[in-house]
Amino acid sequence: EEMGYRRLLWQIDRELGRLAADRGDAAEAAALRAEAASIVSAITETIDDVELRASFLALPDVRAALGRSSV
């Protein structure tokens, strides 16, 4: 995080959240999912191009991180 690797960190947090959920640690899973969503939101705010932002938000992994179903 200190090195500016947000684009990877949210994916790591999301996967760690899945692992925490699998082992029954709901609180840790929720915290990791919330952190991933926060990072994705922060990244989204830096994308000025409307089409690029929409494309990013449409990615299945991004939608999952934000708690949106991929339709």
N, C-alpha and C positions, 0 to 999 in steps of 0.2 A: 504494500500500500504506500509506504514511504517513497518507493521508487517510481510511483506513478503507473503501476500496472493494473489499473482499474478494469481494463477490458478483459483481463484474465481472472482477476480476483472475484468478480461476481459469479463467474462460472464455477470457480473452486468453492465458494460459499454455498452455491446451490447444490453441488454434488455432496459436500459435507453435510448439508441439511438432509439430503436423502439418506445418507448413511446413519445420521443421528435418528431419523425417523424409523429406519429399519431396526435399530437396536432398542427402540422404545423410548428414546429421550425426546419427548415432544417439545419440551421447553427449549432445548438446544436447537432442535430442528426449526422451530418457529423463529428463533433469534437469527439463525443463519439465513433463512429465507428472507427475513426482513432486511438483513444487511445486503443481500444480493439485490433485492428490489430497490433499495436506497441507492446503490451504486449504479444500477441501470438507469434510474431516474436522473441521477447526476450526469451520466454520460449523455442521455437524451437531451438535457438542457444545453449541452455544448454543441449540438448539431444544428447549425443555422439553416441549412438547405432543407426545405420542407419535404421534398421527395425522398431525400436521403434519410431524414428522420423517420418518415413513414415506413420506408423500407426496413430500417433497423427495428422499429417497433413491431413489424410484421413477422420478424424471425421467430420461429417456434420456440427456441430457447429463451429469447427475450420475453415473449408472451408468457411462458411458463414462470420465468423469474418474477414477473409482475403479477402473477396469479390470475392470468387471463387464459382462457382455453384457446387452443389453436384450432381455428375453424377453417 
